[in-house]
């Protein structure tokens, strides 16, 4: 596994294995394990790793070990201060650090951040010099490589695809509501701000490697501007949104293939409903339909597929005949497929839309087909057939 492919386990996996959970939290987590085979694999992998570490024989340290440990502790102190500062930085910077996890890529990025103007001051700068004198300072100005940036670029692409799917396949007759939905996608995807940040980061890549990324970001920037301008224009003119212009702009954004085409993010925290606002569930009874559906969209932009299922079901429990019921059910089907639960996805499809594609309306077929990639749609067909044949 390359460092850039590393995906860290969620904190709750470590808390469970280390026995740091309360009795109630442990019971809740074990119920989650029963529903999530991938999460169960992570727990078993961590337990196995701990067992292996316990079997490693103890050896006497080599000469100079104490000095190296002291140097490493100082290094960790500086990294902790870097993380503290990164926490306060704009979202794209911190999310990039989180997504690439731990390893050589993360170390390079932390070093790059250490060298950022204003990130370290006073005793921090002194401490860095103590790690290796003046010769250590140039290392702190390392810039991210393509491997370092792949997680952020993959997240960016996934956010764009999520926005494109939802804008193209969620249409309503009310012009004001259509504008509200598009504006919501622009806000929650955070693509405009992230696009500017990534454009700056890829500028240091070799010309032959940054060209396809530049083209992707430039076309995406143009598409985002088209969406924003169309929302403003249609509101000012009192006219419906020109969806043909919106769809043409979104479909004109070509996604880089190369390394990014082979990179796949895996990010699911299983956040409970209400985690973003801290509000009790009862408070959501007073929310309107768009706000409830927005919970589903926020969860998808976090690549939090457990939360997508939870919030979509929550929306449907209160808006069973709502305007976004097909999109909510399609989101659940897609989330189950992305969690590797093909049978659950097939059952949801059959329970909601029927045994066969012919049972659906043309608009429902468009939503289902639009929300899934070709490979996901093929897996859904196979799982549905397996259920019918059983």
SVG drawing of the C-alpha trace seen along z (x, -y; Angstrom):
<svg xmlns="http://www.w3.org/2000/svg" viewBox="-47 -42 73 61">
<polyline fill="none" stroke="black" stroke-width="0.4" points="0.0,0.0 1.3,-3.4 1.2,-6.2 -1.3,-8.1 -3.7,-5.1 -3.8,-4.9 -7.2,-5.4 -7.2,-5.9 -9.6,-4.0 -12.3,-6.1 -11.6,-7.2 -14.5,-5.0 -12.7,-1.9 -9.7,-2.6 -11.9,-3.5 -13.8,-0.2 -10.7,2.0 -8.9,0.1 -11.9,0.4 -12.4,-3.3 -16.1,-3.4 -18.9,-3.6 -21.2,-0.5 -24.0,-2.3 -21.6,-3.5 -20.1,0.0 -23.5,1.5 -24.4,-1.1 -21.1,-0.4 -21.6,3.4 -25.0,2.9 -23.3,0.8 -20.8,3.6 -23.6,6.0 -24.8,3.7 -21.4,2.7 -19.1,5.5 -16.4,3.0 -16.3,1.5 -16.2,5.0 -13.1,5.8 -11.4,2.6 -12.0,3.7 -10.6,7.2 -7.6,5.8 -6.7,3.5 -7.2,6.3 -4.9,8.6 -2.3,5.9 -2.3,5.4 -1.9,9.2 1.0,9.2 2.7,6.4 2.3,8.3 4.2,11.2 7.2,9.2 10.3,10.0 11.8,7.3 15.3,6.2 17.8,3.9 17.9,0.5 21.0,-0.6 23.4,-3.2 22.0,-6.8 18.4,-5.6 17.5,-8.0 18.8,-11.0 16.8,-10.0 13.6,-9.6 14.0,-13.0 14.4,-14.4 11.3,-12.6 9.3,-13.9 10.3,-17.4 9.3,-16.7 5.9,-15.5 5.4,-18.6 6.0,-20.7 3.5,-18.5 0.9,-19.0 1.3,-22.7 1.0,-22.5 -2.2,-20.5 -3.5,-23.1 -2.8,-25.9 -4.2,-23.8 -7.5,-23.3 -7.9,-27.1 -7.1,-27.3 -9.7,-27.4 -11.6,-24.1 -9.8,-22.8 -6.4,-22.9 -7.5,-21.0 -9.6,-18.5 -6.7,-17.7 -4.5,-16.9 -7.3,-14.7 -8.0,-12.9 -4.4,-11.8 -4.1,-10.3 -0.8,-9.2 2.4,-8.4 5.0,-9.8 2.4,-11.9 1.0,-13.4 4.5,-14.0 5.4,-15.9 2.3,-18.0 2.8,-18.8 6.3,-19.9 5.0,-22.0 2.5,-23.6 5.3,-24.2 7.0,-26.4 3.9,-28.5 4.3,-32.2 2.8,-32.9 2.0,-29.3 4.9,-29.1 6.2,-31.9 8.7,-32.5 9.7,-29.4 8.2,-27.2 10.8,-28.5 13.5,-28.0 12.4,-24.5 12.5,-23.7 16.1,-24.9 17.0,-22.7 15.9,-19.7 18.7,-20.2 19.9,-23.8 19.6,-25.9 20.0,-22.9 16.6,-21.7 14.7,-24.8 14.6,-24.1 12.9,-20.8 10.0,-22.6 9.3,-24.3 8.5,-21.1 5.5,-21.5 2.9,-18.7 3.4,-16.2 0.8,-14.8 0.5,-11.8 -0.2,-14.1 -2.9,-16.0 -4.7,-12.9 -7.0,-12.5 -8.0,-16.2 -8.5,-16.0 -10.5,-12.7 -12.7,-14.4 -13.2,-17.4 -14.2,-15.1 -16.6,-13.2 -18.2,-16.4 -18.6,-17.6 -20.2,-14.3 -22.6,-14.4 -23.6,-18.0 -24.0,-17.3 -26.2,-14.2 -28.5,-16.1 -28.8,-19.2 -29.5,-17.4 -31.9,-14.8 -33.7,-17.0 -36.1,-19.3 -39.2,-21.0 -41.9,-23.2 -41.5,-26.0 -38.8,-28.4 -38.0,-29.8 -37.5,-26.3 -35.3,-25.3 -33.1,-28.3 -33.0,-27.4 -31.9,-23.8 -29.1,-24.9 -27.9,-27.5 -28.0,-24.9 -25.8,-22.5 -23.3,-25.3 -23.1,-26.2 -22.8,-22.7 -20.4,-21.3 -18.0,-24.2 -16.6,-23.6 -15.9,-27.2 -13.6,-27.8 -11.9,-24.4 -11.4,-25.0 -9.4,-28.2 -7.3,-26.4 -6.5,-23.4 -5.6,-25.6 -2.9,-27.2 -1.6,-23.8 -1.3,-22.1 0.6,-25.1 3.8,-23.5 3.4,-20.2 5.4,-19.4 3.8,-20.8 3.1,-17.3 1.2,-16.3 -0.8,-19.4 -2.3,-20.0 -5.2,-17.6 -5.9,-19.0 -5.8,-22.6 -8.3,-21.8 -10.6,-20.0 -10.5,-22.9 -10.9,-25.6 -14.0,-23.9 -15.4,-23.3 -14.9,-26.9 -16.7,-28.0 -19.6,-25.6 -20.0,-26.8 -20.1,-30.4 -22.8,-29.5 -24.9,-28.0 -24.4,-31.0 -25.1,-33.5 -28.2,-31.6 -29.6,-31.6 -29.1,-35.4 -30.3,-36.1 -33.5,-34.0 -34.3,-35.7 -33.7,-39.2 -35.8,-38.5 -38.5,-36.7 -38.1,-33.7 -37.5,-29.9 -33.9,-28.6 -32.6,-27.7 -31.9,-24.1 -30.6,-23.3 -27.8,-25.8 -27.1,-24.5 -27.0,-20.8 -24.8,-21.7 -22.3,-23.5 -22.2,-20.6 -21.9,-17.9 -19.1,-19.8 -16.7,-19.3 -14.4,-16.4 -13.0,-14.5 -9.2,-13.7 -8.4,-10.1 -4.8,-9.2 -3.9,-8.6 -7.1,-10.3 -9.2,-8.0 -7.8,-5.1 -8.0,-6.7 -11.0,-5.9 -11.8,-7.6 -13.2,-5.6 -14.6,-7.9 -17.5,-7.1 -17.8,-8.2 -21.3,-7.0 -22.2,-10.4 -25.5,-10.3 -28.4,-12.5 -28.1,-15.9 -24.3,-15.8 -23.8,-19.0 -26.2,-21.2 -26.1,-19.5 -29.9,-19.8 -32.1,-17.0 -34.0,-14.9 -37.3,-16.4 -36.3,-19.8 -36.3,-18.5 -40.1,-18.1 -40.5,-21.8 -38.1,-21.9 -39.4,-22.3 -39.0,-19.8 -36.0,-21.4 -34.1,-21.7 -34.8,-18.0 -33.6,-17.0 -30.5,-19.2 -29.4,-16.8 -29.1,-14.1 -27.0,-16.3 -24.7,-17.4 -24.0,-13.7 -23.2,-12.8 -20.7,-15.7 -19.0,-14.2 -18.9,-10.8 -20.7,-9.6 -22.8,-6.8 -24.3,-5.6 -25.5,-9.1 -26.9,-9.4 -29.1,-6.3 -30.1,-7.7 -31.0,-11.2 -32.8,-9.9 -34.9,-7.6 -35.5,-10.5 -36.7,-12.7 -39.0,-10.0 -40.5,-9.3 -41.7,-12.9 -42.1,-13.5 -43.1,-10.2 -44.9,-11.8 -42.4,-14.7 -41.0,-16.2 -37.6,-14.5 -38.8,-11.1 -37.4,-9.4 -34.0,-11.2 -34.0,-10.2 -34.6,-6.5 -32.0,-6.6 -29.5,-8.1 -30.1,-5.2 -29.7,-2.6 -26.4,-4.3 -25.1,-4.5 -25.8,-0.8 -23.9,0.0 -21.0,-2.1 -20.9,-0.4 -20.8,3.0 -24.4,3.9 -25.7,4.9 -28.5,7.1 -29.8,4.2 -29.7,1.9 -31.7,4.4 -34.3,4.9 -34.7,1.1 -35.1,0.8 -37.8,3.6 -39.6,2.3 -39.7,-1.2 -39.8,-1.0 -40.9,2.5 -39.4,5.7 -38.5,4.5 -37.4,1.2 -40.7,1.3 -42.5,0.8 -41.0,-2.7 -42.0,-6.0 -39.7,-7.5 -38.7,-10.2 -37.9,-7.5 -35.8,-5.6 -33.9,-8.8 -33.2,-9.4 -32.0,-5.9 -29.8,-5.7 -28.4,-9.2 -27.5,-8.6 -25.4,-5.5 -22.2,-4.9 -22.3,-2.2 -20.6,0.3 -23.0,-0.4 -26.0,0.0 -24.7,3.3 -24.2,4.6 -27.8,3.4 -29.2,5.4 -27.3,8.5 -28.4,8.2 -32.0,7.7 -31.9,10.8 -30.4,12.8 -33.3,11.8 -35.9,12.6 -34.3,16.0 -34.0,16.9"/>
</svg>
